[in-house]
Amino acid sequence: MRVLLACAGIKTHFYKVVTTAWALQNAGHEVLVASHPVLVDDIVQAGLSAVAVGTDHTMFAPAPAGTTSYSREWDFTFSTPETLTWEYLHELHESLVGRFHTTLNNDTFVDGMVDFARRWQPDLVLWELGTYAGALAARAVGAAHARIVWGQDVTMRAREEFLALNRARPADQQSDPLADWLGEVAARFGDTFDEELVTGQWTVDLLPESARLKTSLKIVPSRYVPYNGPSVVPTWVYEPPERPRVCLTLGVAGRERGLDYISQADLLDAVADLDIDIVATMDSLQRENLRQVPDNTRLVDFIPLQALLPSCSAIVHHGGSGTWGTAMLYGVPQVVIAATWDTPVKGRHLERVGAGLYIPAGELKPDRLRENLVRVLEEPSFRAAAERLRQEALAEPSPNETVPALERLTAQHRAR
């Protein structure tokens, strides 16, 4: 069958779905990845065929003066009563549509995706989280379509909470910004809105069951398998460390978009006197902000985490899905400094299962970081819980083992 993978032009998003594309390709299916032009080189470097559609998004352009990142304005943990009100969730939907969905799915991107699908006629469209252009394209050609979710599905949880509250309101007081926008876009292609444009016909979820948020959607589980792009692994990584090795990283997101709520200089200073070996991944711009390089710290520009983490006793990071998932896959206790999107949800999950500790970014202090790192290094319960989480992740079907389910569902759902 022909499989179109629709992915927004964000490298960290694409990396999560590469191994799914490989699995389909290895099973003999034709696979093409359609994205914004900015991602084409990364797609080709992954050994996949790329199709550039539309013009590049402006998702990470500087925010207007006096505003902050949309993702840091909202509490996706929904842990307080005010976050589960219609007013809060309606405003969240307005913000996501206006500052995320319409930016990633700009008109040229959607039109280009639909136009290519009409030319190529895929049987299945897999679209990564938020790339609604994929759902619209699938509907335009009668293809089966599904979402790929690689982090906690916080936007879908918010969606289901919002829809329940919206239905409970009088008809003349109901309002749905996401449905309104998608309905307008779908109309350009002779389609109308229904919730399947938001949910897909099923969801491929790359998290182990204990880490998934509960929704009403049909889930096809699949194991997260890391991909970090082309790289050369230094040989010292495979030498057993003489003392506990700790990874400190802000991931690809930290170097490409910046995480202004975390000072790597402060983090390194806080643990400079511990009897550990720190491996800190920093590019040249990140290194400019360092006051000094502690004696216990090795700076590296980049190293694939699946090569480094098997020798690590702990990791300190920003909560990114790739970093979090790789640490989970290798049973490494984590200290997560979280602020945006689903990162606080990940941190809370780690604490709940005992596999790590979570520091809200607004509460980050050097002493607290030091205390938490010492705990995950010295208390055996963290390593034991991380190993249990690893075994749960390994028990999920591999991408190759997921392919038959995708083939079966495609046959059931495609309309031609």
C-alpha positions as CSV (number, residue, x, y, z in Angstrom):
1,M,0.0,0.0,0.0
2,R,1.0,3.7,-0.4
3,V,1.6,5.5,2.9
4,L,1.9,9.2,3.2
5,L,3.4,10.5,6.4
6,A,2.3,14.1,7.0
7,C,4.6,15.9,9.4
8,A,5.0,19.6,10.2
9,G,8.4,21.0,9.6
10,I,9.7,20.5,13.1
11,K,12.8,18.3,13.4
12,T,12.0,17.0,16.9
13,H,8.5,16.0,15.8
14,F,9.8,14.2,12.7
15,Y,12.4,12.2,14.6
16,K,9.7,10.6,16.7
17,V,8.0,9.0,13.7
18,V,11.0,7.9,11.6
19,T,11.1,4.4,12.9
20,T,7.4,3.9,12.1
21,A,8.1,5.0,8.6
22,W,11.1,2.6,8.3
23,A,8.9,-0.3,9.6
24,L,6.3,0.3,6.9
25,Q,9.0,0.7,4.2
26,N,10.8,-2.5,5.4
27,A,7.4,-4.3,5.1
28,G,7.3,-3.5,1.4
29,H,5.1,-0.5,1.4
30,E,5.7,2.7,-0.5
31,V,6.3,5.5,2.0
32,L,6.6,9.2,1.3
33,V,7.0,12.0,3.9
34,A,5.3,15.3,3.1
35,S,6.4,18.3,5.1
36,H,7.3,22.0,4.9
37,P,10.4,22.6,2.8
38,V,12.5,23.3,5.9
39,L,12.4,19.6,6.8
40,V,13.4,18.1,3.5
41,D,17.1,17.5,4.2
42,D,16.3,15.8,7.5
43,I,13.8,13.5,5.8
44,V,16.3,12.5,3.2
45,Q,19.1,12.0,5.8
46,A,16.8,9.5,7.5
47,G,16.7,7.4,4.3
48,L,13.2,8.4,3.5
49,S,11.7,10.0,0.4
50,A,10.6,13.6,0.9
51,V,7.9,15.8,-0.7
52,A,8.0,19.5,0.1
53,V,4.6,21.1,0.2
54,G,3.6,24.7,0.8
55,T,5.7,27.4,2.4
56,D,7.6,27.1,5.7
57,H,5.8,27.8,8.9
58,T,6.7,30.7,11.3
59,M,6.0,28.7,14.5
60,F,9.2,29.8,16.2
61,A,9.5,33.4,15.1
62,P,10.0,35.7,18.0
63,A,6.8,36.3,20.0
64,P,5.4,39.8,19.8
65,A,6.6,42.2,22.5
66,G,4.7,41.8,25.8
67,T,3.6,38.2,25.0
68,T,5.0,34.8,26.1
69,S,5.0,31.4,24.5
70,Y,1.4,30.1,24.1
71,S,2.5,26.8,25.5
72,R,3.7,28.3,28.7
73,E,0.5,30.2,29.3
74,W,-1.5,27.1,29.8
75,D,-1.6,24.4,32.5
76,F,-1.9,21.1,30.6
77,T,-1.9,19.1,33.8
78,F,-5.5,20.3,34.4
79,S,-4.9,19.8,38.1
80,T,-6.9,22.7,39.4
81,P,-10.7,23.3,39.2
82,E,-10.3,26.5,37.1
83,T,-8.5,24.6,34.3
84,L,-11.5,22.3,33.8
85,T,-14.0,25.1,33.2
86,W,-15.6,25.8,29.8
87,E,-14.1,29.3,29.8
88,Y,-10.6,28.1,30.4
89,L,-10.8,25.4,27.8
90,H,-12.5,27.6,25.3
91,E,-9.7,30.2,25.6
92,L,-7.2,27.4,25.3
93,H,-8.8,26.2,22.0
94,E,-8.8,29.8,20.7
95,S,-5.1,30.1,21.6
96,L,-4.1,26.8,20.0
97,V,-6.0,27.5,16.8
98,G,-4.7,31.1,16.5
99,R,-1.1,30.6,17.5
100,F,-0.3,26.9,16.7
101,H,-2.7,25.1,14.4
102,T,-3.1,27.8,11.8
103,T,0.6,28.6,11.8
104,L,1.8,25.0,11.3
105,N,-1.1,24.3,8.9
106,N,-0.9,27.4,6.9
107,D,-3.0,27.6,3.7
108,T,-0.2,26.8,1.3
109,F,0.8,23.8,3.4
110,V,-2.8,22.4,3.5
111,D,-3.4,23.1,-0.1
112,G,-0.1,21.5,-1.1
113,M,-0.8,18.4,1.0
114,V,-4.3,17.9,-0.5
115,D,-3.0,18.5,-4.0
116,F,-0.2,16.0,-3.6
117,A,-2.5,13.4,-2.1
118,R,-4.9,13.8,-5.0
119,R,-2.0,13.1,-7.4
120,W,-0.4,10.2,-5.5
121,Q,-3.6,8.6,-4.1
122,P,-2.2,7.1,-0.8
123,D,-4.1,4.3,0.9
124,L,-3.1,5.5,4.4
125,V,-2.1,8.9,5.8
126,L,-0.3,9.0,9.1
127,W,-0.2,12.5,10.5
128,E,1.8,13.4,13.5
129,L,0.3,15.4,16.4
130,G,-1.2,18.7,15.1
131,T,-0.6,18.2,11.4
132,Y,-4.3,18.5,10.5
133,A,-3.2,18.9,6.8
134,G,-2.8,15.2,6.8
135,A,-6.3,14.5,7.9
136,L,-7.7,16.9,5.4
137,A,-5.7,15.3,2.6
138,A,-6.8,11.8,3.6
139,R,-10.5,12.8,3.5
140,A,-10.0,14.5,0.1
141,V,-8.9,11.2,-1.4
142,G,-10.8,8.6,0.7
143,A,-7.6,7.3,2.4
144,A,-7.6,5.8,5.9
145,H,-5.9,8.1,8.3
146,A,-4.5,8.0,11.9
147,R,-2.6,10.3,14.3
148,I,0.8,9.4,15.7
149,V,1.2,10.6,19.3
150,W,4.7,10.6,20.9
151,G,4.0,12.5,24.1
152,Q,1.2,12.6,26.6
153,D,-1.9,13.4,24.6
154,V,-2.7,16.6,26.5
155,T,-4.5,18.4,23.7
156,M,-6.9,15.5,23.1
157,R,-7.6,15.3,26.8
158,A,-8.4,19.0,26.8
159,R,-10.5,18.4,23.7
160,E,-12.7,15.7,25.3
161,E,-13.1,17.8,28.5
162,F,-14.1,20.8,26.4
163,L,-16.6,19.0,24.2
164,A,-18.4,17.6,27.2
165,L,-18.7,21.0,28.8
166,N,-19.7,22.6,25.5
167,R,-22.5,20.1,24.9
168,A,-23.9,20.9,28.3
169,R,-24.4,24.6,27.4
170,P,-27.5,26.0,25.8
171,A,-27.3,25.7,22.0
172,D,-27.0,29.4,21.5
173,Q,-24.0,29.6,23.9
174,Q,-22.0,26.8,22.4
175,S,-18.8,27.7,20.5
176,D,-16.0,25.5,19.2
177,P,-13.0,27.4,17.7
178,L,-11.3,24.3,16.4
179,A,-14.4,23.0,14.7
180,D,-15.0,26.4,13.1
181,W,-11.5,26.6,11.7
182,L,-11.3,23.1,10.4
183,G,-14.8,23.4,9.0
184,E,-13.8,26.5,7.0
185,V,-10.7,24.7,5.7
186,A,-12.5,21.5,4.8
187,A,-15.1,23.4,2.9
188,R,-12.4,24.5,0.4
189,F,-12.1,20.8,-0.6
190,G,-15.9,20.0,-0.6
191,D,-15.8,18.5,2.8
192,T,-17.5,19.3,6.1
193,F,-16.3,19.1,9.7
194,D,-16.7,16.2,11.9
195,E,-14.6,15.1,14.9
196,E,-12.7,12.5,12.9
197,L,-10.7,15.4,11.5
198,V,-9.4,16.0,15.0
199,T,-9.0,12.4,16.2
200,G,-8.2,10.5,13.1
201,Q,-9.7,7.1,12.7
202,W,-7.3,5.7,15.2
203,T,-4.2,6.8,17.1
204,V,-0.8,5.2,17.1
205,D,0.5,5.9,20.6
206,L,4.3,5.6,21.3
207,L,4.0,5.6,25.1
208,P,3.6,2.6,27.4
209,E,0.2,2.2,28.8
210,S,0.9,3.6,32.3
211,A,2.1,6.9,30.7
212,R,-0.8,7.4,28.4
213,L,-3.6,9.8,29.3
214,K,-7.0,8.2,29.3
215,T,-9.2,9.2,26.3
216,S,-12.0,7.5,24.5
217,L,-9.9,7.0,21.3
218,K,-9.0,3.7,19.6
219,I,-5.3,3.2,20.4
220,V,-2.8,1.1,18.5
221,P,0.2,0.8,20.8
222,S,3.7,0.9,19.4
223,R,7.1,1.0,21.2
224,Y,9.1,4.2,21.0
225,V,12.4,3.5,19.2
226,P,14.8,6.5,19.3
227,Y,16.2,8.2,16.2
228,N,18.5,11.2,16.6
229,G,19.6,11.9,13.1
230,P,23.0,11.2,11.5
231,S,25.8,11.2,14.0
232,V,29.2,9.8,14.9
233,V,29.6,8.1,18.3
234,P,32.9,8.7,20.2
235,T,34.5,5.6,21.5
236,W,34.8,6.8,25.0
237,V,31.1,6.4,25.4
238,Y,31.6,2.6,25.5
239,E,34.3,2.7,28.2
240,P,32.8,1.9,31.7
241,P,32.8,5.1,33.7
242,E,34.9,5.1,36.9
243,R,32.2,7.0,38.8
244,P,28.5,7.6,38.2
245,R,27.9,9.2,34.8
246,V,25.1,11.8,34.5
247,C,23.8,13.3,31.3
248,L,22.7,16.9,31.2
249,T,20.8,17.9,28.1
250,L,18.1,20.3,26.9
251,G,17.7,18.2,23.7
252,V,17.4,19.3,20.1
253,A,14.7,21.8,21.2
254,G,17.0,23.5,23.6
255,R,19.6,24.3,21.0
256,E,17.3,25.1,18.1
257,R,14.6,27.1,19.9
258,G,16.2,28.0,23.2
259,L,14.7,27.4,26.7
260,D,15.1,30.6,28.5
261,Y,13.7,29.3,31.7
262,I,16.7,27.0,32.3
263,S,20.3,28.2,32.8
264,Q,22.7,25.4,32.0
265,A,25.5,27.5,33.7
266,D,23.5,27.4,37.0
267,L,22.8,23.7,36.6
268,L,26.5,22.8,36.2
269,D,27.6,25.1,39.0
270,A,25.0,23.5,41.4
271,V,26.6,20.0,41.0
272,A,30.2,21.0,40.3
273,D,31.5,19.4,43.5
274,L,29.7,16.1,43.3
275,D,31.8,13.0,42.7
276,I,30.2,12.2,39.4
277,D,31.1,12.5,35.7
278,I,28.7,14.9,33.9
279,V,28.3,14.7,30.1
280,A,26.6,18.0,29.0
281,T,25.4,18.3,25.4
282,M,25.8,21.9,24.3
283,D,26.4,23.6,21.0
284,S,28.6,26.7,20.6
285,L,25.9,29.2,21.4
286,Q,24.9,27.4,24.6
287,R,28.6,27.2,25.7
288,E,28.9,31.0,25.4
289,N,26.6,31.4,28.5
290,L,28.8,29.2,30.7
291,R,30.8,31.0,33.4
292,Q,33.2,28.0,33.7
293,V,33.4,24.3,32.9
294,P,33.6,22.3,36.2
295,D,36.3,19.7,36.5
296,N,33.6,16.9,36.7
297,T,32.0,18.0,33.4
298,R,32.7,16.9,29.8
299,L,31.1,19.1,27.1
300,V,30.0,17.5,23.9
301,D,28.3,19.2,21.0
302,F,26.0,16.3,20.2
303,I,25.8,12.6,21.0
304,P,22.8,10.3,20.3
305,L,21.2,9.5,23.6
306,Q,20.7,5.8,22.8
307,A,24.5,5.5,22.7
308,L,25.1,7.5,25.9
309,L,22.3,6.6,28.3
310,P,23.1,2.9,28.7
311,S,26.2,4.0,30.7
312,C,24.4,6.7,32.7
313,S,23.2,6.5,36.3
314,A,20.9,9.5,35.9
315,I,19.8,12.2,33.4
316,V,18.8,15.8,34.0
317,H,16.7,17.3,31.2
318,H,13.9,19.6,30.0
319,G,11.2,16.9,29.6
320,G,11.3,16.7,25.8
321,S,9.5,13.6,24.5
322,G,12.6,12.1,22.7
323,T,14.8,12.6,25.8
324,W,12.2,11.3,28.2
325,G,11.3,8.3,26.0
326,T,14.9,7.3,25.5
327,A,15.7,7.5,29.2
328,M,12.7,5.4,29.9
329,L,13.7,2.9,27.3
330,Y,17.1,2.4,29.0
331,G,15.9,2.4,32.6
332,V,17.7,5.6,33.6
333,P,16.3,7.6,36.6
334,Q,15.4,11.1,35.5
335,V,15.3,14.6,37.0
336,V,12.9,16.7,34.8
337,I,12.8,20.5,34.8
338,A,9.4,21.1,33.1
339,A,7.5,24.1,32.0
340,T,5.7,23.7,28.7
341,W,3.1,21.4,26.9
342,D,3.1,17.9,28.4
343,T,6.4,18.2,30.2
344,P,4.9,18.7,33.7
345,V,2.6,15.7,33.0
346,K,5.7,13.6,32.2
347,G,7.4,14.8,35.4
348,R,4.4,13.9,37.5
349,H,4.2,10.5,35.9
350,L,7.9,9.8,36.8
351,E,7.3,10.8,40.4
352,R,4.1,8.7,40.6
353,V,5.9,5.6,39.4
354,G,9.0,6.4,41.4
355,A,11.3,6.5,38.4
356,G,12.5,10.1,38.8
357,L,11.8,13.6,40.2
358,Y,10.1,16.6,38.8
359,I,11.0,20.3,39.3
360,P,8.6,22.9,37.9
361,A,10.7,25.4,36.0
362,G,9.4,28.3,38.1
363,E,10.6,26.5,41.2
364,L,14.1,25.7,39.9
365,K,16.9,26.5,42.4
366,P,20.4,25.2,42.4
367,D,20.1,23.6,45.8
368,R,16.9,21.8,44.8
369,L,18.5,20.5,41.6
370,R,21.5,19.2,43.6
371,E,19.3,17.6,46.2
372,N,17.1,15.8,43.6
373,L,20.1,14.6,41.6
374,V,21.8,13.2,44.7
375,R,18.5,11.4,45.6
376,V,18.1,9.6,42.3
377,L,21.8,8.6,42.3
378,E,21.9,7.3,45.9
379,E,18.4,5.9,46.5
380,P,18.1,2.5,44.9
381,S,14.3,2.7,44.6
382,F,14.6,5.2,41.6
383,R,16.7,2.8,39.6
384,A,14.4,-0.1,40.4
385,A,11.3,1.9,39.3
386,A,13.1,3.1,36.1
387,E,13.8,-0.5,35.3
388,R,10.1,-1.4,35.7
389,L,9.2,1.4,33.4
390,R,11.8,0.1,30.9
391,Q,10.3,-3.4,31.0
392,E,6.8,-1.9,30.4
393,A,8.1,0.0,27.4
394,L,9.9,-3.0,25.9
395,A,6.7,-5.1,26.2
396,E,4.9,-2.8,23.7
397,P,4.9,-4.0,20.1
398,S,7.9,-2.8,18.1
399,P,7.3,-0.6,15.0
400,N,7.7,-3.7,12.8
401,E,5.2,-5.6,14.9
402,T,2.7,-2.7,14.6
403,V,2.6,-2.9,10.8
404,P,0.0,-5.7,10.5
405,A,-2.4,-3.7,12.6
406,L,-1.9,-0.7,10.4
407,E,-2.5,-2.8,7.3
408,R,-5.7,-4.3,8.8
409,L,-7.1,-0.9,9.9
410,T,-6.3,0.7,6.5
411,A,-8.3,-2.0,4.7
412,Q,-11.2,-1.4,7.1
413,H,-11.3,2.4,6.9
414,R,-10.2,3.5,3.4
415,A,-13.1,4.6,1.3
416,R,-11.9,3.4,-2.1
